[in-house]
């Protein structure tokens, strides 16, 4: 325990740091008694900002609470406020301070990608946007919406859909050519120049220049007709008709036809829901809902933090961002976003009247709707946990649930997984993967024993409820592990999907598979079909554990298969194998790579690149 003299000394050091804070732009880091960073902020004048915390000039309700936990301050001076903003973003990502507004969201929405630098470009569906010179359209929050968009594009602009490796290996046209949804560039049925013209038309259409495209196509149609090329003129006429029909179907919410992101907020007590509305070419493409969270700060600070965190990721930055209220660092964020958009001006607008206020209202209504749905779901989750306590005779409310699953094929590539739910919701930071180390062969019980023992030999964060994917056998394994480790706190259940059967005369009638819950010291399983909320909660966590296990199994299998396939290539030693592994990550990307791409990898060279390419394309 610290003496009064030590505490007084620390307070004097902190007070001196506050007094001597630099009067320039920069970043300040607040640390607690364990020297852990608990808050990161930036200001154009560090002295003024820090004094506002300690002199009672900051009226935010969280400030007294935060100040009481500050044991040390650190300042990093920058030349400009924009440099301070970039540094603040990087430090928040590094330290993840407890009292900074943090939008935890690992969900990436679909975008449509096309690279016009390719000889025969194609549209691709991607989740992550890269700085690779390609064009990206979106994002689309609905997979159905983006697939529908691609379906329309493919009918109007018949570009190839096949992957590069399929494209290079094809010797005759596929079905897409037969139904007039591809022009078969793989078989030289169309030249690259003519094909690229159609690809550029498709990009023009996606960028919202429909009228300009129609005018250009009409000019081409007239030229083709004058040259008596009636077949080409007919194709162009049909394309014009399809484009007009598609444009008429688009729902326009903005007559300016600008690309915009609109942020809407809905606040209820100390809880805040944020919704982002994507508007591209005047049409709503979709929405993005951020996680609901509790706040002790002003909405303007939330908006500022959100803009910095969201646009620091690899997302499409529109020319205009509409927010519901003004923020202190709006100008410097505009400058930062303009730089990220390679000099194209980005404006952050706080509307007072007109069309933009209507868009803010739409986004806010979406945020309110999401909030209400979330509130209902929370009530259902609480109800579900109460039912579990009652029907499964649990010792206490299962606030923390951990579920385990095993994935392998005949004992090969065996892995285990653990999914964690807190208060009925996934807690991704609590997920764990286990590569099976001590078991050989297909022995699921021993694998489950290893995974559970590795998890609970560390007694930190023991859950209220442990769920194992399986029946009585897996349940007994879990009970034995806990007994070995002398852990008594958690309840344990087994969840198994098994076929139920009934006798009808001389016949056995097999009903559909049904989930059964197995309890310790009970012969017959418990059925929760009459309590869908409780059953759904258990199924969700079991499915999460299964998904996590399968994804790890596939990754491990691909990595091992990758090494074995690369080992089969003549003249590839450990150095080159490691270079291929680091660069491509999986075999499929090596298959798709051209000789030129392979040759650019350090240590490969032209001759080895040719040998690798030939190996995967069956030419040696």
C-alpha positions as CSV (number, residue, x, y, z in Angstrom):
1,X,0.0,0.0,0.0
2,X,1.3,3.4,-0.9
3,X,2.3,5.9,1.8
4,X,0.7,9.4,2.1
5,X,4.1,10.8,1.1
6,X,4.3,8.8,-2.1
7,X,0.7,9.8,-3.1
8,X,1.5,13.5,-2.4
9,X,4.7,13.2,-4.5
10,X,2.8,11.7,-7.4
11,X,0.1,14.4,-7.2
12,X,2.8,17.1,-7.3
13,X,4.4,15.5,-10.4
14,X,1.1,15.3,-12.1
15,X,0.3,18.9,-11.2
16,X,3.6,20.1,-12.6
17,X,3.0,18.2,-15.8
18,X,-0.4,20.0,-16.1
19,X,1.1,23.4,-15.4
20,X,3.9,22.9,-17.9
21,X,1.9,21.3,-20.7
22,X,3.0,22.6,-24.2
23,X,0.9,25.3,-25.8
24,X,1.1,23.6,-29.2
25,X,-0.7,21.0,-31.2
26,X,-0.2,17.4,-30.2
27,X,-1.6,14.3,-28.5
28,X,-2.0,13.6,-24.7
29,X,-2.0,10.2,-23.1
30,X,-3.6,9.6,-19.7
31,X,-2.3,6.7,-17.6
32,X,-3.8,5.0,-14.5
33,X,-2.0,3.7,-11.4
34,X,-0.8,0.6,-13.3
35,X,0.7,2.8,-16.1
36,X,-1.9,1.6,-18.5
37,X,-3.2,4.2,-21.1
38,X,-6.8,4.9,-20.3
39,X,-7.5,7.8,-22.6
40,X,-5.9,9.4,-25.7
41,X,-6.9,12.8,-27.0
42,X,-5.6,15.5,-29.4
43,X,-5.8,19.2,-29.5
44,X,-4.5,22.2,-31.4
45,X,-3.4,23.6,-27.9
46,X,-2.4,20.9,-25.4
47,X,-2.1,23.3,-22.5
48,X,-5.7,24.7,-22.9
49,X,-7.2,21.3,-23.4
50,X,-5.5,19.6,-20.4
51,X,-6.3,22.6,-18.1
52,X,-10.0,22.2,-19.0
53,X,-9.9,18.7,-17.4
54,X,-8.2,19.7,-14.1
55,X,-9.7,23.2,-13.7
56,X,-13.4,22.2,-13.9
57,X,-13.9,23.9,-17.3
58,X,-15.1,20.7,-19.1
59,X,-18.7,20.1,-18.3
60,X,-18.9,16.5,-19.7
61,X,-20.3,14.2,-17.0
62,X,-17.5,11.6,-17.4
63,X,-14.6,14.0,-16.8
64,X,-14.6,14.0,-12.9
65,X,-14.7,10.2,-13.1
66,X,-11.8,10.1,-15.6
67,X,-9.6,12.6,-13.8
68,X,-9.9,10.7,-10.5
69,X,-8.2,7.8,-12.3
70,X,-5.3,9.7,-13.9
71,X,-1.9,9.0,-12.3
72,X,0.3,10.2,-15.1
73,X,0.2,12.3,-18.3
74,X,2.3,12.1,-21.4
75,X,2.5,14.6,-24.3
76,X,3.6,14.1,-27.9
77,X,4.0,17.4,-29.8
78,X,3.2,17.6,-33.5
79,X,3.7,20.3,-36.1
80,X,0.1,20.5,-37.2
81,X,-3.4,19.6,-35.9
82,X,-3.7,17.1,-38.8
83,X,-0.6,15.3,-37.7
84,X,-2.0,15.2,-34.2
85,X,-5.3,13.7,-35.5
86,X,-3.4,10.9,-37.4
87,X,-1.2,10.2,-34.4
88,X,-4.3,10.0,-32.1
89,X,-6.0,7.5,-34.4
90,X,-2.9,5.3,-34.4
91,X,-2.4,5.4,-30.6
92,X,-6.1,4.6,-30.0
93,X,-5.7,1.5,-32.3
94,X,-2.5,0.6,-30.4
95,X,-3.6,1.0,-26.8
96,X,-7.4,0.6,-27.1
97,X,-8.0,3.0,-24.1
98,X,-10.9,2.1,-21.9
99,X,-12.4,5.6,-21.8
100,X,-12.2,6.5,-25.5
101,X,-15.3,6.0,-27.6
102,X,-14.7,2.7,-29.3
103,X,-16.9,1.3,-32.2
104,X,-16.1,-2.4,-32.1
105,X,-17.2,-3.7,-35.5
106,X,-15.4,-6.3,-37.5
107,X,-18.1,-6.7,-40.2
108,X,-17.1,-5.8,-43.8
109,X,-19.8,-5.2,-46.3
110,X,-19.7,-6.3,-49.9
111,X,-18.3,-4.2,-52.7
112,X,-18.0,-4.7,-56.4
113,X,-14.5,-4.6,-57.9
114,X,-13.2,-4.3,-61.4
115,X,-9.6,-3.7,-62.6
116,X,-9.5,-2.0,-66.0
117,X,-5.7,-2.6,-66.2
118,X,-6.4,-6.3,-66.9
119,X,-6.6,-7.4,-70.5
120,X,-10.1,-8.9,-70.0
121,X,-11.5,-7.3,-66.8
122,X,-14.3,-8.8,-64.8
123,X,-16.6,-7.8,-61.9
124,X,-15.8,-9.4,-58.6
125,X,-17.6,-9.5,-55.3
126,X,-15.2,-8.6,-52.5
127,X,-15.4,-7.7,-48.8
128,X,-12.2,-5.7,-48.4
129,X,-11.1,-2.7,-50.4
130,X,-7.4,-2.6,-51.3
131,X,-5.2,0.2,-52.6
132,X,-4.5,-1.7,-55.9
133,X,-5.6,0.8,-58.5
134,X,-8.9,-1.1,-59.2
135,X,-12.3,0.5,-59.1
136,X,-14.7,-0.3,-56.3
137,X,-18.5,0.2,-56.1
138,X,-20.5,0.0,-53.0
139,X,-20.6,-0.9,-50.2
140,X,-23.7,-3.1,-50.3
141,X,-25.1,-4.1,-46.8
142,X,-27.2,-6.9,-48.4
143,X,-25.6,-9.8,-50.2
144,X,-28.9,-10.3,-52.1
145,X,-28.8,-6.6,-53.2
146,X,-25.2,-6.9,-54.6
147,X,-25.9,-10.2,-56.3
148,X,-29.0,-8.7,-57.9
149,X,-26.9,-5.7,-59.1
150,X,-24.3,-8.1,-60.6
151,X,-27.1,-10.0,-62.3
152,X,-28.4,-6.9,-64.0
153,X,-24.9,-5.8,-65.0
154,X,-24.2,-9.2,-66.5
155,X,-27.3,-9.1,-68.7
156,X,-26.5,-5.6,-70.0
157,X,-22.7,-5.9,-70.2
158,X,-21.7,-9.6,-70.9
159,X,-18.3,-9.6,-69.2
160,X,-16.6,-12.8,-68.1
161,X,-17.4,-14.2,-64.7
162,X,-14.8,-17.0,-64.5
163,X,-11.6,-16.8,-62.4
164,X,-8.2,-16.3,-64.1
165,X,-7.1,-19.9,-63.7
166,X,-10.4,-21.1,-65.4
167,X,-10.1,-18.4,-68.1
168,X,-6.6,-19.5,-69.0
169,X,-7.4,-23.2,-69.0
170,X,-10.6,-23.1,-71.1
171,X,-10.5,-24.5,-74.6
172,X,-14.2,-24.0,-75.6
173,X,-17.0,-21.6,-74.5
174,X,-18.9,-22.3,-71.3
175,X,-22.7,-22.1,-70.7
176,X,-22.5,-18.3,-70.0
177,X,-21.7,-17.8,-73.7
178,X,-24.6,-20.1,-74.8
179,X,-27.1,-17.9,-72.8
180,X,-25.5,-14.7,-74.2
181,X,-24.1,-13.6,-70.8
182,X,-20.5,-13.7,-71.9
183,X,-18.6,-13.0,-75.1
184,X,-16.1,-15.8,-74.7
185,X,-12.8,-13.9,-74.7
186,X,-11.2,-17.1,-73.4
187,X,-11.6,-18.6,-76.9
188,X,-10.8,-15.4,-78.8
189,X,-14.4,-14.8,-79.9
190,X,-13.9,-11.1,-79.1
191,X,-10.7,-9.0,-79.2
192,X,-9.3,-7.2,-76.1
193,X,-9.9,-3.7,-77.5
194,X,-13.6,-4.4,-78.2
195,X,-14.0,-6.2,-74.9
196,X,-12.4,-3.4,-72.9
197,X,-14.8,-0.9,-74.5
198,X,-17.7,-2.9,-73.1
199,X,-16.0,-3.0,-69.7
200,X,-15.5,0.8,-69.7
201,X,-19.2,1.2,-70.6
202,X,-20.1,-1.0,-67.6
203,X,-17.9,1.2,-65.3
204,X,-19.5,4.3,-66.7
205,X,-22.9,2.8,-65.9
206,X,-21.9,1.9,-62.4
207,X,-20.5,5.4,-61.7
208,X,-24.0,6.8,-62.4
209,X,-23.3,8.3,-65.8
210,X,-26.3,6.6,-67.4
211,X,-27.4,9.5,-69.6
212,X,-23.9,10.0,-70.9
213,X,-23.5,6.3,-71.6
214,X,-26.8,6.2,-73.5
215,X,-25.8,9.2,-75.7
216,X,-22.4,7.5,-76.5
217,X,-24.1,4.2,-77.3
218,X,-26.6,6.0,-79.6
219,X,-23.7,7.5,-81.5
220,X,-22.1,4.1,-81.9
221,X,-25.4,2.6,-83.0
222,X,-25.8,5.2,-85.8
223,X,-22.2,4.7,-86.9
224,X,-22.7,0.9,-87.1
225,X,-26.0,1.3,-89.1
226,X,-24.3,3.7,-91.6
227,X,-21.5,1.1,-92.1
228,X,-24.3,-1.5,-92.7
229,X,-23.2,-3.5,-89.6
230,X,-26.8,-4.2,-88.6
231,X,-26.0,-7.0,-86.2
232,X,-23.8,-4.7,-84.0
233,X,-26.3,-1.9,-84.2
234,X,-29.1,-4.3,-83.0
235,X,-26.9,-5.4,-80.0
236,X,-26.2,-1.7,-79.1
237,X,-30.0,-0.9,-79.4
238,X,-30.8,-3.8,-77.1
239,X,-28.2,-2.6,-74.6
240,X,-29.6,0.9,-74.6
241,X,-33.1,-0.4,-73.9
242,X,-31.8,-2.5,-71.0
243,X,-29.9,0.5,-69.5
244,X,-33.0,2.7,-69.7
245,X,-35.2,0.0,-68.1
246,X,-32.7,-0.4,-65.2
247,X,-32.4,3.4,-64.7
248,X,-36.2,3.7,-64.4
249,X,-36.3,1.1,-61.7
250,X,-33.7,2.9,-59.5
251,X,-35.2,4.6,-56.5
252,X,-33.8,8.1,-56.3
253,X,-33.7,9.8,-52.9
254,X,-31.4,12.6,-53.8
255,X,-31.7,14.7,-56.9
256,X,-28.0,15.9,-56.7
257,X,-26.8,12.3,-57.6
258,X,-23.8,12.7,-55.3
259,X,-22.0,10.0,-53.5
260,X,-22.8,10.6,-49.8
261,X,-22.5,8.9,-46.4
262,X,-25.2,10.1,-44.0
263,X,-24.9,9.4,-40.2
264,X,-28.0,9.2,-38.1
265,X,-28.1,9.1,-34.3
266,X,-30.7,7.9,-31.9
267,X,-30.2,8.4,-28.1
268,X,-32.2,6.9,-25.3
269,X,-30.9,7.7,-21.8
270,X,-27.2,6.9,-21.8
271,X,-27.4,4.5,-24.8
272,X,-26.7,5.5,-28.3
273,X,-27.3,3.8,-31.7
274,X,-25.6,5.0,-34.8
275,X,-26.7,4.2,-38.4
276,X,-24.9,5.0,-41.6
277,X,-26.8,5.5,-44.8
278,X,-24.9,4.8,-48.1
279,X,-26.1,7.0,-51.0
280,X,-24.5,6.4,-54.3
281,X,-25.5,8.4,-57.4
282,X,-28.7,9.6,-55.6
283,X,-29.9,6.1,-54.7
284,X,-29.7,4.3,-51.3
285,X,-27.5,1.3,-51.6
286,X,-27.9,0.2,-48.0
287,X,-27.2,0.9,-44.3
288,X,-24.5,0.0,-41.8
289,X,-25.5,-0.3,-38.1
290,X,-22.8,0.2,-35.5
291,X,-23.0,-1.6,-32.2
292,X,-25.2,-0.1,-29.5
293,X,-23.1,1.3,-26.7
294,X,-23.4,3.3,-23.5
295,X,-22.0,6.8,-23.5
296,X,-20.9,9.4,-21.0
297,X,-19.9,12.0,-23.5
298,X,-21.5,14.5,-25.9
299,X,-22.8,13.2,-29.2
300,X,-20.4,15.5,-31.0
301,X,-17.5,13.7,-29.5
302,X,-19.0,10.4,-30.5
303,X,-19.4,11.6,-34.1
304,X,-15.8,12.8,-34.2
305,X,-14.5,9.5,-32.9
306,X,-16.6,7.5,-35.2
307,X,-15.5,9.4,-38.3
308,X,-11.8,8.9,-37.4
309,X,-12.1,5.2,-36.6
310,X,-14.5,4.3,-39.5
311,X,-12.7,6.1,-42.3
312,X,-9.2,5.0,-41.1
313,X,-10.1,1.6,-42.3
314,X,-10.1,0.5,-46.0
315,X,-13.6,1.8,-46.9
316,X,-14.8,4.0,-49.8
317,X,-14.7,7.6,-48.9
318,X,-17.5,9.6,-50.6
319,X,-17.2,13.3,-51.7
320,X,-19.7,14.4,-49.0
321,X,-20.3,13.2,-45.4
322,X,-23.5,14.5,-43.7
323,X,-23.5,14.5,-39.9
324,X,-26.3,15.6,-37.5
325,X,-24.3,18.2,-35.5
326,X,-21.1,20.1,-35.7
327,X,-17.8,18.8,-34.3
328,X,-14.8,20.7,-33.1
329,X,-12.3,19.2,-35.4
330,X,-14.4,19.1,-38.6
331,X,-12.0,21.1,-40.7
332,X,-8.9,19.0,-39.8
333,X,-10.9,15.7,-40.4
334,X,-11.9,17.1,-43.8
335,X,-8.3,17.8,-44.6
336,X,-7.2,14.3,-43.5
337,X,-10.0,12.6,-45.6
338,X,-9.2,14.8,-48.7
339,X,-5.6,13.6,-48.4
340,X,-6.7,9.9,-48.1
341,X,-8.8,10.4,-51.2
342,X,-5.7,11.5,-53.1
343,X,-6.5,15.2,-53.2
344,X,-10.2,15.0,-54.1
345,X,-12.1,17.4,-51.9
346,X,-14.2,15.7,-49.1
347,X,-16.8,17.9,-47.4
348,X,-18.3,17.2,-43.9
349,X,-21.7,19.0,-43.9
350,X,-24.0,19.8,-41.0
351,X,-27.4,20.6,-42.7
352,X,-29.8,23.1,-41.3
353,X,-32.6,22.9,-44.0
354,X,-33.4,21.3,-47.3
355,X,-32.7,17.9,-48.9
356,X,-29.8,17.0,-46.6
357,X,-31.9,17.4,-43.4
358,X,-34.4,14.9,-44.9
359,X,-31.5,12.4,-45.4
360,X,-30.4,13.0,-41.7
361,X,-34.0,12.3,-40.7
362,X,-34.1,9.0,-42.7
363,X,-30.8,7.9,-41.1
364,X,-32.0,8.8,-37.6
365,X,-35.2,6.8,-38.2
366,X,-33.1,3.8,-39.2
367,X,-31.0,4.2,-36.0
368,X,-34.2,4.4,-33.9
369,X,-35.6,1.2,-35.5
370,X,-32.3,-0.7,-34.9
371,X,-32.3,0.5,-31.3
372,X,-35.9,-0.8,-30.7
373,X,-35.1,-4.1,-32.4
374,X,-32.0,-4.5,-30.2
375,X,-34.0,-3.6,-27.1
376,X,-36.5,-6.4,-27.9
377,X,-33.7,-8.8,-28.6
378,X,-32.0,-8.0,-25.2
379,X,-35.3,-8.7,-23.5
380,X,-35.6,-12.0,-25.3
381,X,-32.0,-13.0,-24.4
382,X,-32.7,-12.3,-20.7
383,X,-35.9,-14.3,-20.9
384,X,-34.0,-17.1,-22.6
385,X,-31.4,-17.3,-19.8
386,X,-34.1,-17.4,-17.2
387,X,-35.7,-20.3,-19.0
388,X,-32.4,-22.1,-19.1
389,X,-32.0,-21.7,-15.3
390,X,-35.5,-23.0,-14.7
391,X,-35.6,-25.9,-17.2
392,X,-32.0,-27.1,-16.9
393,X,-31.9,-26.6,-13.1
394,X,-28.7,-24.4,-13.3
395,X,-27.1,-23.2,-10.2
396,X,-27.1,-19.5,-11.3
397,X,-27.9,-17.2,-14.3
398,X,-25.5,-18.1,-17.2
399,X,-24.1,-14.6,-17.8
400,X,-21.0,-16.1,-19.4
401,X,-21.3,-19.2,-21.5
402,X,-18.5,-21.1,-23.2
403,X,-19.1,-23.7,-25.9
404,X,-16.6,-26.3,-27.3
405,X,-16.5,-28.1,-30.6
406,X,-14.1,-30.5,-32.3
407,X,-13.4,-30.6,-36.1
408,X,-11.4,-33.2,-38.0
409,X,-11.7,-35.8,-40.7
410,X,-10.5,-39.3,-39.6
411,X,-8.3,-37.7,-37.0
412,X,-6.4,-35.5,-39.6
413,X,-6.0,-31.8,-39.1
414,X,-7.8,-32.1,-35.8
415,X,-8.7,-28.8,-34.1
416,X,-10.9,-27.6,-31.3
417,X,-12.7,-24.3,-30.7
418,X,-14.3,-22.3,-28.0
419,X,-17.0,-19.7,-28.5
420,X,-17.9,-17.3,-25.7
421,X,-21.2,-15.5,-25.1
422,X,-21.7,-12.7,-22.6
423,X,-25.2,-11.8,-21.6
424,X,-26.5,-13.8,-24.5
425,X,-24.3,-12.1,-27.1
426,X,-21.1,-13.2,-28.8
427,X,-17.9,-12.0,-27.2
428,X,-15.3,-12.3,-30.0
429,X,-12.4,-11.5,-27.7
430,X,-13.2,-14.6,-25.7
431,X,-13.0,-17.0,-28.7
432,X,-10.1,-19.5,-28.7
433,X,-8.7,-22.1,-31.1
434,X,-6.8,-25.2,-30.2
435,X,-4.6,-27.3,-32.5
436,X,-4.8,-30.9,-31.1
437,X,-1.3,-32.0,-29.9
438,X,-1.6,-35.2,-27.9
439,X,-4.2,-37.3,-29.7
440,X,-3.6,-39.4,-32.8
441,X,-6.5,-41.0,-34.8
442,X,-10.2,-40.3,-34.7
443,X,-10.8,-40.1,-31.0
444,X,-13.2,-37.2,-30.4
445,X,-13.5,-37.9,-26.7
446,X,-9.7,-37.6,-26.1
447,X,-9.6,-34.5,-28.3
448,X,-12.4,-32.9,-26.2
449,X,-10.5,-33.8,-23.0
450,X,-7.3,-32.1,-24.3
451,X,-9.1,-29.0,-25.3
452,X,-11.1,-28.6,-22.1
453,X,-8.0,-29.3,-19.9
454,X,-5.9,-26.7,-21.8
455,X,-8.7,-24.1,-21.3
456,X,-9.4,-24.7,-17.7
457,X,-6.0,-25.3,-16.3
458,X,-5.9,-21.5,-16.3
459,X,-8.7,-20.7,-13.9
460,X,-9.2,-17.1,-15.2
461,X,-12.7,-16.2,-16.3
462,X,-14.4,-19.5,-15.4
463,X,-17.9,-19.3,-17.1
464,X,-21.3,-19.8,-15.5
465,X,-22.2,-22.5,-18.1
466,X,-20.1,-24.8,-20.2
467,X,-21.7,-26.3,-23.3
468,X,-20.1,-29.2,-25.2
469,X,-21.2,-30.1,-28.7
470,X,-22.2,-33.8,-28.2
471,X,-24.2,-36.2,-26.1
472,X,-23.5,-38.1,-22.9
473,X,-19.9,-39.1,-23.9
474,X,-18.7,-35.5,-24.4
475,X,-20.6,-34.4,-21.3
476,X,-18.9,-37.0,-19.1
477,X,-15.5,-36.0,-20.6
478,X,-16.2,-32.4,-19.5
479,X,-17.3,-33.4,-16.0
480,X,-14.1,-35.6,-15.6
481,X,-11.9,-32.7,-16.6
482,X,-13.5,-30.3,-14.1
483,X,-13.2,-33.0,-11.4
484,X,-9.5,-33.5,-12.2
485,X,-8.8,-29.7,-12.0
486,X,-11.0,-29.4,-8.9
487,X,-13.3,-26.8,-10.5
488,X,-16.8,-26.8,-9.1
489,X,-18.4,-23.5,-10.1
490,X,-19.8,-23.9,-13.6
491,X,-22.8,-25.8,-14.8
492,X,-22.1,-28.3,-17.7
493,X,-24.5,-29.5,-20.4
494,X,-24.2,-31.4,-23.7
495,X,-26.1,-30.3,-26.8
496,X,-26.5,-32.9,-29.5
497,X,-28.6,-33.0,-32.7
498,X,-30.0,-36.5,-32.9
499,X,-32.7,-38.2,-35.0
500,X,-35.8,-39.0,-33.0
501,X,-37.8,-42.1,-33.9
502,X,-41.2,-43.6,-33.1
503,X,-42.7,-47.0,-33.6
504,X,-45.8,-47.2,-35.9
505,X,-47.0,-50.8,-36.0
506,X,-44.1,-52.8,-37.5
507,X,-42.4,-49.7,-38.9
508,X,-40.0,-47.3,-37.3
509,X,-40.8,-43.7,-38.2
510,X,-37.8,-41.4,-38.2
511,X,-38.7,-37.8,-37.4
512,X,-36.5,-34.8,-38.2
513,X,-33.4,-34.2,-36.3
514,X,-33.9,-32.4,-33.0
515,X,-31.5,-30.8,-30.5
516,X,-31.4,-32.6,-27.1
517,X,-29.8,-31.3,-24.0
518,X,-27.9,-33.8,-21.8
519,X,-27.5,-33.0,-18.0
520,X,-25.2,-34.6,-15.4
521,X,-26.7,-37.4,-13.4
522,X,-29.8,-37.6,-15.6
523,X,-30.5,-40.5,-17.9
524,X,-32.9,-38.9,-20.4
525,X,-32.2,-35.7,-22.4
526,X,-34.2,-32.5,-22.0
527,X,-36.1,-31.1,-25.0
528,X,-36.4,-27.3,-25.3
529,X,-38.6,-27.2,-28.4
530,X,-41.4,-25.7,-26.4
531,X,-39.1,-22.9,-25.4
532,X,-37.7,-21.5,-28.7
533,X,-35.9,-18.5,-27.2
534,X,-33.8,-20.7,-24.9
535,X,-33.2,-23.3,-27.6
536,X,-32.2,-20.6,-30.1
537,X,-29.6,-19.2,-27.7
538,X,-28.0,-22.6,-27.2
539,X,-28.1,-23.3,-30.9
540,X,-26.5,-19.9,-31.7
541,X,-23.5,-20.5,-29.4
542,X,-23.1,-24.1,-30.6
543,X,-23.2,-23.0,-34.3
544,X,-20.6,-20.2,-33.5
545,X,-18.3,-22.8,-32.0
546,X,-18.8,-25.1,-35.0
547,X,-18.2,-22.3,-37.5
548,X,-15.1,-21.2,-35.6
549,X,-13.7,-24.8,-35.5
550,X,-14.5,-25.5,-39.2
551,X,-12.8,-22.3,-40.3
552,X,-9.7,-23.1,-38.3
553,X,-9.7,-26.7,-39.7
554,X,-9.9,-25.4,-43.3
555,X,-7.1,-22.9,-42.7
556,X,-4.9,-25.6,-41.2
557,X,-5.7,-28.1,-43.9
558,X,-5.0,-25.5,-46.7
559,X,-1.7,-24.6,-45.0
560,X,-0.5,-28.2,-44.8
561,X,-1.8,-29.1,-48.3
562,X,-0.1,-26.0,-49.6
563,X,3.3,-27.1,-48.2
564,X,2.8,-30.6,-49.6
565,X,1.8,-29.4,-53.1
566,X,4.7,-26.9,-53.2
567,X,7.1,-29.6,-52.1
568,X,6.0,-31.5,-55.3
569,X,7.4,-28.8,-57.6
570,X,10.9,-29.6,-58.9
571,X,13.6,-27.4,-57.8
572,X,11.7,-25.6,-55.0
573,X,13.7,-25.6,-51.7
574,X,12.8,-24.3,-48.3
575,X,13.8,-20.7,-49.2
576,X,11.6,-20.5,-52.3
577,X,8.7,-22.4,-50.6
578,X,8.7,-19.9,-47.7
579,X,8.7,-17.0,-50.2
580,X,5.7,-18.5,-52.0
581,X,3.9,-19.1,-48.7
582,X,4.5,-15.6,-47.5
583,X,3.4,-14.0,-50.7
584,X,0.4,-16.0,-51.8
585,X,-0.9,-17.6,-48.6
586,X,-2.9,-20.4,-50.4
587,X,-2.5,-22.7,-53.4
588,X,-5.4,-21.3,-55.4
589,X,-3.6,-17.9,-55.7
590,X,-0.5,-19.7,-57.0
591,X,-2.6,-21.5,-59.5
592,X,-4.1,-18.2,-60.7
593,X,-0.8,-16.3,-60.8
594,X,0.9,-15.6,-64.2
595,X,4.5,-16.4,-64.9
596,X,5.2,-12.6,-64.7
597,X,3.6,-12.4,-61.2
598,X,5.6,-15.4,-60.0
599,X,8.8,-14.1,-61.4
600,X,8.5,-10.9,-59.3
601,X,8.8,-12.8,-56.0
602,X,12.3,-12.4,-54.6
603,X,14.3,-15.5,-55.1
604,X,12.1,-17.1,-57.8
605,X,13.3,-15.8,-61.1
606,X,12.0,-16.3,-64.6
607,X,13.1,-20.0,-65.0
608,X,11.6,-21.1,-61.7
609,X,8.5,-19.1,-62.4
610,X,8.0,-20.9,-65.7
611,X,8.5,-24.3,-63.9
612,X,5.9,-23.4,-61.2
613,X,3.4,-22.2,-63.8
614,X,3.8,-25.3,-65.9
615,X,3.5,-27.5,-62.9
616,X,0.1,-26.2,-62.0
617,X,-1.2,-26.1,-65.5
618,X,-0.2,-29.6,-66.4
619,X,2.3,-28.8,-69.1
620,X,5.2,-30.9,-67.8
